[in-house]
Amino acid sequence: MIPNLEKISPFRWRIKKTPPMNAEVVIFTSEKLLKNIKEDRSIDQLIDAACLPDVVSPILGMPDIHQGFGLPIGGVMATKGLISAGGVGMDINCGIRLLLSNFEYDPKVLTTKVLQNLIEKISQFIPLGIGGRRKTNVLDLSLKKVVKEGVSFLVKKGLATPEDLEAIEENGQMKGASFEALTAKATKRARNQLGTLGSGNHFIEIQQVTKIFDPQIAQQFNLHENQICVMLHTGSRALGHQTCIDYTEVLWQAKNRYGINIPNKGLAALPTNTTEGKNYFAAMAACVNFAFANRQVITYFIRQAWQEIFGSQAELELLYDVAHNIAKWETHQNKKVLVHRKGATRALPPGHPQNPQKFIDSGHPALVPGSMGTASYVLVGTAKSKETFHSVNHGAGRLMSRRQAFRQISQKEFESSMKGIIYNLPYHKLADEAPSAYKDIEEVIDILVKAGIAKKIARLKPLAVVKGA
């Protein structure tokens, strides 16, 4: 039984601030999805986050919320200067980028055989899976420079263009990064992982734009119906995972020395002006830059594979690259606050000064994937997104744990849900990523649209999917 959970509008629920909470909790969801949310500990985790010192009200749950480490996935937390490793997450700067091709879907050209050849070619260029490392096309790049300079370093190396930089959150380089703040174990694990996909919900997906909702903004984004696109989802790989583990321990061990009361180890946090807090921020920023660079290197090789299949005139323009596991200093409610988005995507509205210049009039694209068998969306934030610290969901959100999905989803059910979509791995390696393991992306998106937080720009459907095991 969740204490004091009250419905305050059709798609908003609130838990009032009661001791020891220092902020209220607001969850954006529907009656149907609320039942699923109550089945795990995600609401308890939001309440725990609200008990941290220096938090700014409200602590938020997005419609895709589910239980995670520390802050739940789909959680948003702003503080006056407290930073939490568990509030950012394990895969620091796990994020999405969308590449736009210069041709439209034609089933006579983009046949099943062509799609199969394309995903095979991509798989040859890009290492996949949990232990994926570069063995061919090994990149002789300084890890120290990558984590410090991000994608700007790759421009110098011919792996990115200046136009790419303009289409990446933080221009592909978060300030304050420090190689020295990373632990030796983290940097060792990151060796040869630049340009690798990883496993789980990470993917490379060939998509078709099936509907445009706002023609004016879509035109500004260079999006149109029937266009072929490539969506990429991955993050900082082992570097971010190890950094979260190591700094959770550091922050937890130091809390008593600073007199900080923390509800549980998963939310271990310290002020950003402490030595440990400064070091975690610098290490997190380093992982952020590594993740931007990782997606950029993968893009470089996707572009090579693309041209080998479709010819030298086939182009892939980067629309945008947006993070969804990150902590950033921003101005909200006329105050400078540190916004933790864990499994949540920034969605600045039109006219917001922190938009990239090219998106100042439209608001930048917020990229929200579904599951491997369902639609993905391009959104923009509205003026009302100030209620969520200008944040939207980052995906559909899991309904089942991975173990539960493997146990419950049959091969027949999986193959039926993936009918007409090409994929690179057999059922027994993908059952945990089956569409039925996830919430309905249409309902999740509609919650924030009907609540007035976001606007739909385009819907894309998958044609072929590359995953790692």
Residue pairs with C-beta under 8 A, 6 or more apart in sequence:
2 15
2 38
2 43
3 15
3 18
3 47
4 15
4 16
4 18
5 13
5 14
5 15
5 43
6 13
6 14
6 15
6 16
7 13
8 14
8 26
9 451
10 450
10 451
11 28
11 29
11 30
11 447
11 448
11 450
11 451
12 26
12 27
12 28
12 451
13 26
13 27
13 29
13 34
14 24
14 25
14 26
14 27
14 58
15 21
15 24
15 25
15 43
15 46
15 47
15 50
16 24
17 23
17 24
17 50
17 57
20 51
21 47
21 50
21 51
22 50
22 51
22 52
22 53
22 54
22 55
22 57
23 50
23 55
23 56
23 57
23 58
23 59
24 50
24 57
24 58
24 59
25 43
25 46
25 47
25 50
25 58
25 59
25 60
25 61
26 58
26 59
26 60
26 61
26 387
27 34
27 37
27 43
27 46
27 60
27 61
27 65
28 60
28 61
28 62
28 63
28 388
28 447
28 448
28 451
28 453
29 37
29 61
29 63
29 65
29 447
30 63
30 443
30 447
32 443
33 63
33 439
33 443
33 444
33 447
36 399
36 439
37 43
37 61
37 65
37 66
40 66
40 67
41 67
41 72
42 61
42 65
42 66
42 67
42 68
42 72
42 73
42 74
42 75
43 61
45 67
45 68
45 70
45 71
45 72
45 75
45 266
46 59
46 60
46 61
46 65
46 71
46 72
46 75
48 263
48 264
48 267
49 55
49 59
49 70
49 71
49 75
49 77
49 87
49 263
49 267
50 57
50 59
51 261
51 263
52 77
52 79
52 82
52 84
52 262
52 263
52 267
52 269
53 82
53 260
53 261
54 79
54 80
54 81
54 82
54 271
55 77
55 78
55 79
55 80
55 82
56 78
56 79
56 80
56 332
56 333
56 335
56 337
59 75
59 76
59 77
60 75
60 76
60 77
60 344
60 388
60 389
60 391
61 72
61 74
61 75
61 76
62 74
62 75
62 76
62 343
62 344
62 388
62 391
62 392
62 393
62 394
62 397
62 448
63 74
63 393
63 397
63 439
63 443
63 444
63 447
63 448
64 73
64 74
64 343
64 393
64 394
64 395
64 396
64 397
64 439
64 444
65 72
65 73
65 74
65 75
65 343
65 397
66 72
66 73
66 74
66 397
66 398
67 73
68 75
68 89
68 342
68 343
69 86
69 89
69 90
69 244
69 266
70 84
70 85
70 86
70 87
70 89
70 248
70 264
70 266
70 267
70 268
70 342
71 77
71 84
71 86
71 87
71 89
71 266
71 267
71 340
71 342
72 342
72 343
73 89
73 342
73 343
73 394
73 397
73 398
74 342
74 343
74 344
74 393
74 394
74 397
75 87
75 340
75 342
75 343
75 344
76 339
76 340
76 341
76 342
76 344
76 388
76 389
76 391
77 84
77 87
77 339
77 340
77 342
78 332
78 337
78 338
78 339
78 340
78 389
79 269
79 337
79 338
79 340
80 335
80 337
80 338
81 271
81 272
81 273
81 338
82 260
82 269
82 270
82 271
82 272
82 277
82 338
83 269
83 270
83 271
83 272
83 277
83 280
83 281
83 284
83 327
83 338
83 340
84 251
84 267
84 268
84 269
84 327
84 340
85 243
85 244
85 247
85 248
85 251
85 268
85 269
85 280
85 284
86 244
86 248
86 265
86 266
86 267
86 268
86 269
87 267
87 269
87 327
87 340
87 342
88 244
88 284
88 325
88 326
88 327
88 340
88 342
89 240
89 244
89 325
89 342
89 343
90 240
90 241
90 244
90 245
90 325
91 235
91 236
91 237
91 240
91 241
91 325
92 235
92 236
92 239
92 240
92 243
92 244
92 284
92 287
92 288
92 291
92 325
92 326
93 235
93 236
93 240
93 287
93 288
93 290
93 291
93 292
93 323
93 325
93 326
94 202
94 233
94 234
94 235
94 236
94 240
94 291
94 323
94 324
94 325
95 169
95 233
95 234
95 235
95 291
95 292
95 295
95 321
95 322
95 323
95 324
95 325
96 231
96 232
96 233
96 321
96 322
96 324
96 345
96 367
96 368
96 369
96 394
97 168
97 231
97 232
97 295
97 299
97 318
97 319
97 320
97 321
97 322
97 367
98 229
98 230
98 231
98 232
98 318
98 319
98 320
98 365
98 367
98 378
99 229
99 230
99 231
99 232
99 299
99 302
99 316
99 317
99 318
99 319
100 222
100 223
100 227
100 229
100 316
100 317
100 318
100 319
101 227
101 228
101 229
101 230
101 306
101 314
101 315
101 316
102 313
102 314
102 315
102 317
103 227
103 228
103 310
103 314
104 224
104 226
104 227
104 228
105 208
105 226
105 227
105 228
105 463
110 228
110 463
112 422
114 309
115 206
115 422
115 463
115 464
116 422
116 464
117 309
118 206
118 305
118 306
118 309
118 464
119 204
119 206
119 422
119 423
119 424
119 464
119 465
119 466
120 424
121 305
121 308
121 309
122 204
122 301
122 302
122 305
122 466
123 424
123 466
124 305
125 137
125 301
125 302
125 304
125 305
126 195
126 196
126 197
126 204
126 298
126 301
126 302
126 466
127 133
127 134
127 135
127 195
127 196
127 197
128 196
128 197
128 198
128 199
128 424
128 466
128 467
128 468
128 469
129 197
129 198
129 199
129 468
129 469
130 198
130 199
130 200
130 468
130 469
132 193
132 196
132 197
132 198
132 199
132 468
133 191
133 192
133 193
133 196
134 192
134 193
134 194
134 195
134 196
135 192
137 195
137 301
138 192
139 159
139 194
139 195
139 297
141 153
141 154
141 157
141 194
142 153
143 179
143 187
143 190
143 191
143 194
143 290
144 179
145 153
146 153
146 154
146 194
146 289
146 290
146 293
147 177
147 179
147 182
147 239
147 286
147 287
147 289
147 290
148 177
148 178
148 179
148 286
148 289
149 173
149 289
150 170
150 172
150 173
150 174
150 177
150 288
150 289
150 290
150 292
150 293
151 160
151 164
151 165
151 168
151 171
151 172
151 173
151 289
151 292
151 293
151 296
152 165
152 171
152 172
152 173
153 293
154 160
154 293
154 296
154 297
154 300
155 161
155 162
155 164
155 165
159 296
159 297
159 300
160 172
160 296
160 299
160 300
163 317
163 318
164 172
164 296
164 299
164 318
165 171
165 172
166 356
166 357
166 358
167 318
167 319
167 320
167 321
167 356
167 358
168 292
168 296
168 318
168 320
168 321
169 292
169 320
169 321
169 322
169 323
169 346
169 364
170 288
170 292
170 323
171 356
172 289
172 292
172 293
172 296
172 321
173 289
173 292
174 285
174 288
174 289
174 292
174 326
174 328
175 285
176 281
176 282
176 285
177 282
177 285
177 286
177 288
177 289
178 279
178 282
178 283
178 285
178 286
179 187
179 286
180 282
181 279
181 280
181 282
181 283
181 286
182 239
182 243
182 283
182 286
182 287
183 242
183 243
183 246
183 283
185 242
185 246
186 238
186 239
186 242
186 243
186 246
186 283
187 239
189 238
189 239
189 241
189 242
190 236
190 237
190 238
190 239
190 290
193 237
193 238
193 239
193 294
194 290
194 293
194 294
194 297
195 294
195 297
195 298
195 300
195 301
196 234
196 237
196 294
196 298
197 203
197 204
197 234
197 298
197 466
197 467
197 468
198 234
198 235
198 237
198 468
199 467
199 468
199 469
200 402
200 432
200 433
200 468
201 233
201 395
201 433
202 233
202 234
202 235
202 467
202 468
203 231
203 232
203 233
203 369
203 372
203 465
203 466
203 467
204 230
204 231
204 232
204 233
204 298
204 302
204 465
204 466
205 230
205 231
205 232
205 233
205 369
205 372
205 376
205 462
205 464
205 465
205 466
206 228
206 229
206 230
206 462
206 463
206 464
206 465
207 228
207 229
207 230
207 231
207 376
207 460
207 461
207 462
207 463
208 226
208 227
208 228
208 229
208 460
208 461
208 463
209 223
209 224
209 225
209 226
209 227
209 229
209 458
209 459
209 460
210 225
210 226
210 375
210 459
210 460
210 461
211 225
211 458
211 459
212 218
212 223
212 224
212 225
212 457
212 458
213 455
213 456
213 457
213 458
213 459
214 455
214 456
214 457
217 362
217 363
217 380
217 455
217 457
218 224
218 457
218 458
220 359
220 361
220 362
221 319
221 362
221 365
221 378
221 457
221 458
222 317
222 319
223 319
223 378
223 457
223 458
228 463
229 319
229 460
230 302
230 306
230 316
231 367
231 369
231 376
231 460
232 295
232 298
232 299
232 302
233 369
234 291
234 294
234 295
234 298
235 291
235 294
235 325
236 243
236 287
236 288
236 290
236 291
236 294
237 290
237 291
237 294
239 286
239 287
239 290
240 287
240 290
240 291
240 325
243 283
243 284
243 286
243 287
247 268
247 276
247 279
247 280
247 283
247 284
248 265
248 266
248 268
249 268
250 276
250 279
250 280
251 268
251 269
251 270
251 276
251 277
251 280
252 262
252 265
252 268
254 270
254 274
254 276
255 261
255 262
255 268
255 269
255 270
258 270
258 271
258 274
260 269
260 270
260 271
262 268
262 269
270 276
270 277
270 280
271 277
272 278
272 281
272 338
281 327
284 326
284 327
288 323
288 326
291 323
292 321
292 323
295 321
296 321
299 316
299 318
302 316
303 316
306 314
306 316
307 314
319 365
319 378
320 359
320 364
320 365
320 367
322 345
322 346
322 364
322 365
322 366
322 367
323 341
323 345
323 346
324 341
324 342
324 343
324 344
324 345
324 394
325 341
325 342
325 343
326 340
326 341
327 338
327 339
327 340
327 341
328 338
328 339
328 341
328 346
329 336
329 337
329 338
329 339
330 336
330 337
330 338
330 339
330 354
330 389
330 390
331 337
332 339
332 386
332 389
332 390
333 386
337 389
339 389
339 391
341 389
341 391
341 394
343 393
343 394
343 395
343 397
344 391
344 392
344 393
344 394
345 366
345 367
345 368
345 391
345 392
345 393
345 394
346 364
346 366
346 381
346 390
346 391
347 363
347 364
347 366
347 379
347 380
347 381
347 385
347 390
347 391
347 392
347 453
347 454
348 354
348 355
348 363
348 364
348 381
348 385
348 390
349 363
349 380
349 381
349 382
349 383
349 385
349 390
350 360
350 361
350 362
350 363
350 380
351 360
351 361
351 363
352 360
352 363
352 390
353 360
355 363
355 364
356 364
359 365
362 380
363 380
363 381
363 382
364 380
365 378
365 379
365 380
365 457
366 378
366 379
366 380
366 381
366 392
366 454
367 376
367 377
367 378
367 379
368 376
368 377
368 378
368 379
368 392
368 393
368 394
368 395
368 441
368 445
369 376
369 395
369 396
370 376
370 377
370 395
370 396
370 435
370 438
370 441
371 396
371 433
371 434
371 435
371 437
371 438
371 441
372 418
372 421
372 423
372 430
372 433
372 434
372 435
372 462
372 465
372 467
373 417
373 418
373 421
373 434
373 435
373 462
374 396
374 435
374 438
374 440
374 441
374 442
374 461
374 462
375 441
375 442
375 459
375 460
375 461
375 462
376 441
376 459
376 460
376 461
376 462
377 441
377 445
377 456
377 457
377 458
377 459
377 460
378 456
378 457
378 458
378 460
379 392
379 445
379 448
379 449
379 454
379 455
379 456
379 457
380 454
380 455
380 457
381 390
381 392
381 453
381 454
381 455
382 452
382 453
382 454
382 455
384 451
384 452
384 453
385 391
385 392
385 453
385 454
387 453
388 453
392 448
392 453
392 454
393 444
393 445
393 448
395 438
395 441
395 444
396 438
396 439
396 440
396 441
396 444
397 438
397 439
397 444
398 437
398 438
398 439
399 436
399 437
399 438
399 439
400 408
400 409
400 436
400 437
402 432
402 437
403 432
404 437
405 431
405 432
405 433
405 434
405 436
405 437
406 431
406 432
409 431
409 434
409 436
409 437
411 427
411 428
411 431
413 434
413 436
414 427
414 430
414 431
414 434
415 427
417 434
417 435
417 436
418 434
418 435
421 462
421 463
421 464
421 465
422 463
422 464
422 465
423 430
423 464
423 465
423 466
423 467
424 465
424 466
424 467
425 467
425 469
429 467
429 469
430 467
430 469
431 437
433 467
445 454
445 456
448 454
449 455
449 456
